[in-house]
Amino acid sequence: MVRYINGKDRPTEINVRVSTGDGSTRTFTCTQGMTVDKVLVTENGVLQRPTVDYTISGTTLTIGTAPEIGVQVIIRELPI
């Protein structure tokens, strides 16, 4: 998906990663350089709170409580 941000002439992309919870996995991969301020995480469409519900260290995004089996986890990396 291409978006124009802040009126700039260059398109920027939002990287989207989709996973499904298995009841035990708490860690997910994100792009190097991402921070909680640059990522939106949802579980079955419910927006998660940065630093409260998830943290990021390096390329690892860690969710506080493992998403239950079948829960769709979407990680959107914003081009900020």
DAKAVEN-V621367 format. One record per run of one state. SS is the DSSP state (helix for helix, strand for strand, loop for the rest). FROM is the first residue (numbers start at 1). TO is the last residue. Records with the same first field share a line. If there is no record, write none. Layout:
BEGIN
SS = FROM-TO / FROM-TO
END
This chain:
BEGIN
loop = 1-1 / 5-10 / 14-14 / 21-26 / 30-35 / 44-45 / 48-49 / 51-53 / 58-59 / 64-71 / 78-80
strand = 2-4 / 11-13 / 15-20 / 27-29 / 39-43 / 46-47 / 50-50 / 54-57 / 60-63 / 72-77
helix = 36-38
END
